[in-house]
Amino acid sequence: MVPANPPDHYFPDPPTAGRRRGSATDLPTQPTAASWNSGSSPPRVATRSAASTRQVPDPVAIEAARRSCAGLSRDDPYLARRFYDHLFVLAPGARQMFPPDMTVQTERLFAALLDAVDAMDNPESVRARLRALGAAHARRHQVTEDMYVHVGQALIRAVREVTGDLSTLTASAWASVYQWLADEMIAGARESGHDR
C-alpha cells in the first residue's frame, strides 16, 4: 500500500561542497514569478558543472525506470497529474507559473517524460531537445537551478505513488535518470546565458 503522505527523504541530500545546486523536467507554459519557493531553502542536490561530462545513467537504472512505467497508458497522464500535485505541495509558489487548466501541460509533460526514458539508450537523440528546453524555461519562465530540486522530489514521489513500487532500486533509478535530464536542461540554460 502506498502511504498517503510519503516521507520527505525520497530524494537524498548529498554533500555539495564546491558544487552548484539544482537539477530538470518540462515545466511551465506561462511566465513565472521571480520565486516559487515557499520561503524555505530547498534541499541541496548535487549537479555537475556545465563543463563536466554528464554520464547517462547505467543500463540497470534505465531499465528499472522503464519497468516502472511499463504499466502506464500513454492515454492517461495520471503520473503527470500526481507529479504536479506533489510539486505544488513542495513548492506552493510554483502554481502561479502554470495555467489554471493543466490538461495540456500535464499531457505534454507525461509524453516528454516517457519519450525521454524510452530514448535513454541513445542520449544524443534527446540531448539537444533537453538543452533547448532548459534554455527556454530559464529565458521565458525564469526557472532557476534550485527549482529543479523540487521537481525531482515531486517526480520520485509520483512514480512511487502511481506505480506502487516503493523499492530503493526504482527510487534510485528515477533519481539517476532525472539527474541526467536535469543536468542537460541546466547545461542548456547555462550555455544560453540565462542560468541563475
N, C-alpha and C positions, 0 to 999 in steps of 0.2 A: 504494500500500500504506500502511496506517495504522501508524504507529510503535507498538510495544508500550508504551513509556513516553513519552507526549507531553511536550515541554518545558514548564517552568513558566510560560512567557511568554504563554500563551493569553489571559489576562485582564490587560490593561495596568494599570500602577500610576501613574495620573496624579497631578500635583501636587494636594495637598489643603489648601493654606494657607487657613485661615479656613473650612474645610468640615468637616462631621462625616463619620465613616467609616460604611460599611455598604452594603448592597444587598439579593432575595426569591424564594421558591418555597414550595410546600406542603411543610412539614417534618414533624415528628414527630407521633405519635399517643399518646405516653405522656409522663409527667412527665420532666423533664430534670435533668441535673446542672447545677450553677452555671456550669461552664465546660467546653467541649468542645474547647478549643484544645489542641494538643499541647505547649504551653509557649512557642511562639514567637509573635511578633506577626504577625497576618495582614497581607498587603499592603494598602495603602490604596486604596480605590475611592471616587471622588467620588460623593456623593449630594446631592440638593437638600434644602434645609430644608423642613419641613412646610408652611411658609407660602408657599413659592415655587410657581410654576406648573410642573407636570410636563408636559412635552411628550411626546406619543405619538411613537414612532419614525416616521421618514418612510416613505412608501409603498414605497420601494425596499427598505428594511431589512425591513419587514413581509413583503413578497413573497419576499425571499431566505430568510427564516426559514420561511415556508410551503413554499417549494420544497424546502427541505432535509428537511421532514417528509413530503412527498408520498408517498414510497415506504414509509412506516411503516404497519404494520397496527395498528389500534386494539385488535385482539385479542391482540397480543403486545407487552407493555410492555418490550421489551429495552432501549430507550433509558433508561427509568427505572431498570432494574436496573444498567446501566452507570454511570448518574449516581450511584447510591448507592455503588457500588464505588469510584468516584473520590472521592466525598465522604469516605468512611471512611478513605481513604489520606491525603487532605489534612488531615482533622480527625479523628484516631482517637477522640478523646473523644466524638464525635457518636454513635458506635454505641450507646452506653448509653441514648441518648434514644429508641430505637426498639425495637419488639417483636422477639423472636427470629425469628419468621416474618414476613418483609417482604412477603408476597404482596399483601395488601390495600393496604398503604401504597404499594407500587410501582404497582399498578393505579390508585389514586386520584391519585397524582402525575402519571402519564402522561396520564390523561384530563383533569386540570386544566390541564396544560401545553398539550396540543393544543387544548382549548377556548379557552384564553386567546389563543393565536396565531390561531385562527380568528376571534375576536371583536375583534381589534385595530383593525379599521376602525370599530368602534363602541365606543370605550373606556368610555363610560358604562355599557355593559351588563355590564362586568366590574369596574369601579372599586369599587363598593360591596362586592362579594364579596372582592376583594383586600384592602380595608381591614379588613373583618371578620376575614379570615384572619390578617392581620398582628397585629391586636389579640389574637385568640385564641392565636396562637403565643407572643406575649410574655407573656400572662397565664398560660396553662396550662403552657407548656413552657419559660418563661424564655428564649426566643430573643431574643438581643440583636442590635443592628445589625451588629456586627462579624462575626457568624456568616454573614451573607448574602454576604460576600466569598468564602468557601469554596464556598458553594452556586453562585455564578456561575461560578467556576473549574471546578467539577465538571460543571456543565451544558454548558459550551462544550467541555470535553474529551470528554464523552459524545457530543455531537452530532457532533463531528469523527470520533470512532471509529466510531460506528454508521452514519453516512451515507457515510463515506469522503470527504467534502468537506473538503479541507484549505485551501480558499480563504480569503483575507483577507476577502472580501466576506461570506461566510457567518459567519465568526467575529465580525466587526464587527456584522453584523445581529443575531446572537444576543446579543451584549453590549448592544446598544441595546435590544432587546426585553426582555431580562432586567432591565436597569437600570430601565426603566419599571415593570415588575412589582414589583421590589424597592422602588422609591420609593413606590409605592402601599401596599404592605404596611407599610413603615416609617411612613408617614404615619398609617395606621390604628393602629399601636402607639402613636405619639406622641399622637394625638387621644384615645386611651383612657386615657392616663396611665401605661401600662405599659412605656414605652420605657426603655432603659438606655443 
